[in-house]
């Protein structure tokens, strides 16, 4: 059965490779990107006239608009792949004074997911891109009150998405599956080339695991879990993801900044705790 799948950051690198793979299997792929010309080029490369959505994920108002447009155009979204990410940038602060790594890597996917949950069926999936680089989230840094260097901001933002994956999955025990994935370290993306000065590993490594996370039976019971593609298995994220005090502080900051609490749009009547893997 073909699926409707939205991929953020789909104009190059891992997002584009994943989109091409899924479109090649006949799925309806919705492409998100920040640049209109790159979106058009990606759509042309994929073929089949995929629907495109332009938004700057460092601006939460644009994230809201993106979600509203997707919901306007589609009454069902089977899979959301929150792929877009930022590491090094010449403009590390947004117009509102927040670190762009936290906004794009942690806050935007949270807000987009919450806004799209009403059209994601119980048997649907949300795939969140984390990383092997993880560090406990400083809630004041998340709020823009503390300045971090590139790696600290990136590592904290990537634990942030893995941690809220667990928290949101707990609130939706009846689905959809919400899972975080490290697609593989140092893949051949623009982020890796600019951030680390290396060409990187084969993108198909990451595209394959994102496809599996989105569609395969092996992820059907993986809600709240973290898959580490470096080891090729489900694993434990940084221990801070299991720290209730850490997560409470982080989720309070996320709710404050996005205007949407983790308890919003809860499907089930009961939120069972997820056991650590």
Backbone torsions as a table, in degrees:
resi	resn	phi	psi	omega
1	UNK	NA	130.8	179.8
2	UNK	-77.1	151.1	-176.6
3	UNK	-119.2	157.4	169.8
4	UNK	-100.6	122.1	-169.2
5	UNK	-131.2	124.5	175.5
6	UNK	-100.0	128.2	178.4
7	UNK	-120.9	121.0	175.8
8	UNK	-84.7	152.5	-178.9
9	UNK	61.7	47.3	-171.6
10	UNK	-101.3	14.8	-176.3
11	UNK	-89.7	-12.4	176.3
12	UNK	-160.5	179.7	173.2
13	UNK	55.8	-139.4	-174.3
14	UNK	-63.8	-39.4	-179.8
15	UNK	-61.6	-44.9	179.7
16	UNK	-67.1	-43.0	179.5
17	UNK	-61.0	-40.8	179.1
18	UNK	-67.6	-42.1	179.1
19	UNK	-60.7	-43.2	179.7
20	UNK	-63.1	-41.9	179.7
21	UNK	-62.2	-46.9	-177.2
22	UNK	-71.1	-40.1	177.7
23	UNK	-64.1	-36.0	179.4
24	UNK	-64.1	-21.6	177.6
25	UNK	-90.3	0.5	176.9
26	UNK	97.6	3.0	179.6
27	UNK	-75.5	152.9	175.0
28	UNK	-83.7	111.4	-174.8
29	UNK	-106.4	126.2	176.2
30	UNK	-100.4	124.8	-174.7
31	UNK	-102.1	129.3	171.8
32	UNK	-110.0	143.5	173.9
33	UNK	-157.9	166.0	-179.6
34	UNK	-90.2	-27.4	-174.6
35	UNK	-111.5	125.9	-176.5
36	UNK	-62.5	-40.3	-179.8
37	UNK	-66.1	-41.5	178.6
38	UNK	-66.7	-34.8	177.3
39	UNK	-63.2	-45.2	179.4
40	UNK	-62.4	-41.1	179.4
41	UNK	-65.5	-40.7	179.2
42	UNK	-64.6	-42.6	179.4
43	UNK	-62.2	-40.6	178.9
44	UNK	-65.2	-40.1	-179.5
45	UNK	-66.2	-38.3	-179.6
46	UNK	-73.5	-39.0	-179.9
47	UNK	82.5	165.6	177.1
48	UNK	81.6	10.3	177.2
49	UNK	55.1	56.7	177.5
50	UNK	-66.3	149.9	177.6
51	UNK	-73.8	138.5	-177.9
52	UNK	-118.9	150.2	-179.6
53	UNK	-135.1	123.3	-178.0
54	UNK	-103.5	129.6	177.8
55	UNK	-164.1	144.9	173.9
56	UNK	-93.6	108.6	-174.9
57	UNK	-73.0	-5.3	174.0
58	UNK	-81.9	-3.9	178.1
59	UNK	-117.2	110.2	-174.7
60	UNK	-66.9	-24.0	174.0
61	UNK	-64.5	-37.4	177.9
62	UNK	-71.5	-30.2	174.8
63	UNK	-64.2	-43.8	176.6
64	UNK	-58.6	-45.4	-179.3
65	UNK	-64.5	-38.4	177.5
66	UNK	-60.8	-48.3	-180.0
67	UNK	-61.3	-42.0	-179.6
68	UNK	-63.3	-39.9	-179.3
69	UNK	-69.0	-40.4	177.7
70	UNK	-62.6	-43.1	179.8
71	UNK	-67.3	-31.2	177.4
72	UNK	-67.4	-37.6	-174.5
73	UNK	-89.1	-20.2	-173.8
74	UNK	-137.4	135.0	175.3
75	UNK	-96.4	-1.8	178.0
76	UNK	-150.0	132.8	174.0
77	UNK	-127.9	114.7	-175.2
78	UNK	-77.2	-36.5	-176.4
79	UNK	-142.0	134.2	170.1
80	UNK	-115.4	121.4	176.0
81	UNK	-109.6	106.9	179.1
82	UNK	-83.8	85.2	-173.4
83	UNK	-96.9	-31.5	-173.0
84	UNK	-56.7	138.8	-179.8
85	UNK	-156.7	159.1	-179.9
86	UNK	-133.4	138.7	172.6
87	UNK	-118.0	-84.9	177.0
88	UNK	-91.3	144.1	179.2
89	UNK	-156.6	149.2	177.9
90	UNK	-73.0	-18.4	-179.3
91	UNK	-124.1	81.7	-174.1
92	UNK	-74.3	-12.3	179.8
93	UNK	-113.2	141.3	175.5
94	UNK	-80.5	174.8	178.9
95	UNK	-62.7	-22.8	179.7
96	UNK	-95.0	5.0	175.3
97	UNK	86.2	13.7	177.7
98	UNK	-94.1	154.0	176.4
99	UNK	-71.8	126.5	-174.5
100	UNK	-62.8	-27.7	177.6
101	UNK	-64.0	-43.6	177.4
102	UNK	-65.3	-41.1	-176.9
103	UNK	-66.0	-52.0	-175.9
104	UNK	-74.1	-40.1	-172.0
105	UNK	-87.1	-25.5	-174.0
106	UNK	-120.0	-54.4	-172.4
107	UNK	-75.2	-47.5	-177.3
108	UNK	-59.8	-47.1	178.7
109	UNK	-64.9	-32.9	176.7
110	UNK	-64.0	-49.4	-178.9
111	UNK	-63.7	-44.7	179.6
112	UNK	-61.7	-44.1	178.9
113	UNK	-60.0	-48.6	-178.6
114	UNK	-61.0	-40.9	-178.2
115	UNK	-71.1	-27.2	-178.2
116	UNK	-94.7	-9.9	-178.8
117	UNK	-53.7	-35.9	179.8
118	UNK	-60.5	-21.2	179.4
119	UNK	-110.0	4.9	174.9
120	UNK	-96.0	118.2	-175.8
121	UNK	-68.6	166.2	-179.1
122	UNK	-60.0	-28.6	177.8
123	UNK	-94.7	13.1	176.9
124	UNK	-83.7	-177.3	-177.7
125	UNK	-142.6	147.3	170.3
126	UNK	-120.3	120.0	-178.4
127	UNK	-111.3	116.5	-176.6
128	UNK	-107.2	127.4	180.0
129	UNK	-83.3	116.5	173.4
130	UNK	-104.1	-147.8	-176.0
131	UNK	-164.5	161.6	171.3
132	UNK	-69.3	-23.5	177.4
133	UNK	-82.7	109.7	-178.6
134	UNK	-139.6	145.1	177.0
135	UNK	-152.1	151.6	-180.0
136	UNK	-54.9	140.7	-176.5
137	UNK	-82.4	124.5	172.1
138	UNK	-85.4	110.1	-175.4
139	UNK	-60.8	-30.8	177.4
140	UNK	-71.5	-34.8	174.9
141	UNK	-67.2	-38.7	176.9
142	UNK	-60.0	-36.3	179.2
143	UNK	-81.6	-3.5	-179.8
144	UNK	85.8	14.5	-178.0
145	UNK	-93.0	-13.4	180.0
146	UNK	-130.3	134.1	-180.0
147	UNK	-92.8	134.5	-179.5
148	UNK	-120.2	156.6	173.1
149	UNK	-77.2	174.1	-173.4
150	UNK	-55.9	-52.2	-175.4
151	UNK	-66.6	-40.1	179.4
152	UNK	-63.0	-44.4	179.7
153	UNK	-63.8	-43.2	-179.0
154	UNK	-64.8	-48.7	-177.1
155	UNK	-63.2	-40.2	178.0
156	UNK	-67.2	-40.3	-179.8
157	UNK	-65.2	-33.5	-178.7
158	UNK	-78.9	-29.9	169.2
159	UNK	-71.1	-35.1	179.3
160	UNK	-55.3	-44.8	-178.2
161	UNK	-72.1	-33.8	176.0
162	UNK	-67.6	-38.2	-179.1
163	UNK	-70.8	-43.8	179.2
164	UNK	-71.9	-22.8	172.3
165	UNK	-57.9	-47.0	178.6
166	UNK	-63.1	-44.5	-177.3
167	UNK	-64.5	-44.1	-178.6
168	UNK	-70.4	-37.0	178.0
169	UNK	-62.2	-37.0	177.4
170	UNK	-60.2	-32.4	-178.1
171	UNK	-82.7	-7.8	-178.4
172	UNK	-130.7	63.5	-175.9
173	UNK	-65.2	-18.1	-179.2
174	UNK	-98.3	10.7	178.6
175	UNK	106.4	165.0	3.7
176	UNK	-74.5	170.5	172.1
177	UNK	-68.7	128.6	177.0
178	UNK	-123.5	112.7	-171.3
179	UNK	-133.3	146.9	175.3
180	UNK	-109.1	147.2	-173.0
181	UNK	-138.2	131.4	162.9
182	UNK	-89.7	108.8	-173.2
183	UNK	-72.5	-9.5	-177.9
184	UNK	134.1	139.9	-177.3
185	UNK	-78.2	140.9	173.1
186	UNK	53.2	51.6	173.2
187	UNK	-76.8	165.0	-173.4
188	UNK	-79.5	67.5	178.9
189	UNK	-109.9	164.8	175.5
190	UNK	-59.4	-38.9	179.6
191	UNK	-59.2	-43.6	-179.1
192	UNK	-69.7	-42.2	179.3
193	UNK	-62.0	-45.7	-177.4
194	UNK	-76.8	-33.2	-175.6
195	UNK	-84.9	-32.7	-173.4
196	UNK	-123.0	-7.8	176.4
197	UNK	68.9	28.4	177.5
198	UNK	-126.3	156.3	-177.8
199	UNK	-72.1	-30.9	175.9
200	UNK	90.9	168.4	-177.7
201	UNK	-86.9	165.6	-175.8
202	UNK	-53.7	125.4	-178.9
203	UNK	-62.5	-25.2	-178.4
204	UNK	-62.1	-24.2	176.6
205	UNK	-59.6	-47.5	179.9
206	UNK	-75.1	-40.4	-179.0
207	UNK	-62.1	-37.5	-179.4
208	UNK	-65.6	-42.6	-178.3
209	UNK	-72.0	-32.4	176.9
210	UNK	-68.1	-37.8	175.3
211	UNK	-61.9	-45.0	179.4
212	UNK	-63.2	-42.9	179.8
213	UNK	-63.0	-34.6	-178.0
214	UNK	-76.5	-32.1	-167.4
215	UNK	-127.7	-26.9	-167.6
216	UNK	-79.1	154.7	178.1
217	UNK	-64.9	-24.7	-179.9
218	UNK	-63.4	-16.3	178.3
219	UNK	-109.7	7.8	-175.9
220	UNK	-64.2	-28.2	-179.3
221	UNK	-116.0	28.7	-172.7
222	UNK	-100.1	11.7	-174.1
223	UNK	-59.6	130.9	-179.1
224	UNK	87.6	-8.2	-176.6
225	UNK	-90.2	170.5	179.5
226	UNK	-124.7	126.7	178.4
227	UNK	-106.7	126.0	179.8
228	UNK	-103.8	105.9	-176.1
229	UNK	-74.3	-12.9	173.5
230	UNK	-66.8	-37.1	177.7
231	UNK	-95.7	-13.4	179.9
232	UNK	74.3	27.8	-176.6
233	UNK	-155.4	165.9	171.2
234	UNK	-67.8	144.2	-175.2
235	UNK	-148.0	176.6	174.4
236	UNK	-90.2	130.4	170.8
237	UNK	-70.1	-174.7	177.6
238	UNK	-50.6	140.9	-177.4
239	UNK	-54.3	-25.0	-180.0
240	UNK	-61.2	-24.4	179.4
241	UNK	-65.8	-15.9	179.1
242	UNK	-105.2	4.7	-177.7
243	UNK	-91.3	113.0	-174.8
244	UNK	-60.9	-40.5	-178.8
245	UNK	-67.1	-42.6	177.2
246	UNK	-58.8	-48.1	-176.3
247	UNK	-68.5	-35.8	178.4
248	UNK	-63.7	-44.2	178.5
249	UNK	-63.8	-42.5	179.7
250	UNK	-65.1	-47.3	-177.7
251	UNK	-67.4	-31.4	175.8
252	UNK	-64.0	-42.3	178.3
253	UNK	-66.4	-41.5	179.0
254	UNK	-62.2	-44.2	178.9
255	UNK	-62.6	-40.7	179.6
256	UNK	-63.2	-41.9	-174.0
257	UNK	-81.6	-30.8	-178.8
258	UNK	-97.8	-18.7	-177.7
259	UNK	77.1	16.5	-179.3
260	UNK	-139.2	122.8	-175.2
261	UNK	-84.0	155.7	-179.8
262	UNK	-61.1	-24.1	-178.7
263	UNK	-81.4	-5.3	-178.2
264	UNK	-70.4	147.5	173.1
265	UNK	56.2	36.1	179.2
266	UNK	-71.1	128.2	-179.1
267	UNK	-77.6	-51.5	-172.7
268	UNK	-85.3	166.7	179.5
269	UNK	-92.4	-6.9	-175.2
270	UNK	-140.6	133.3	-178.6
271	UNK	-114.5	92.1	-179.5
272	UNK	-72.7	144.8	175.1
273	UNK	-66.5	141.1	174.3
274	UNK	-87.8	134.7	178.4
275	UNK	-79.3	138.8	176.2
276	UNK	-57.9	143.7	177.3
277	UNK	-86.8	NA	NA
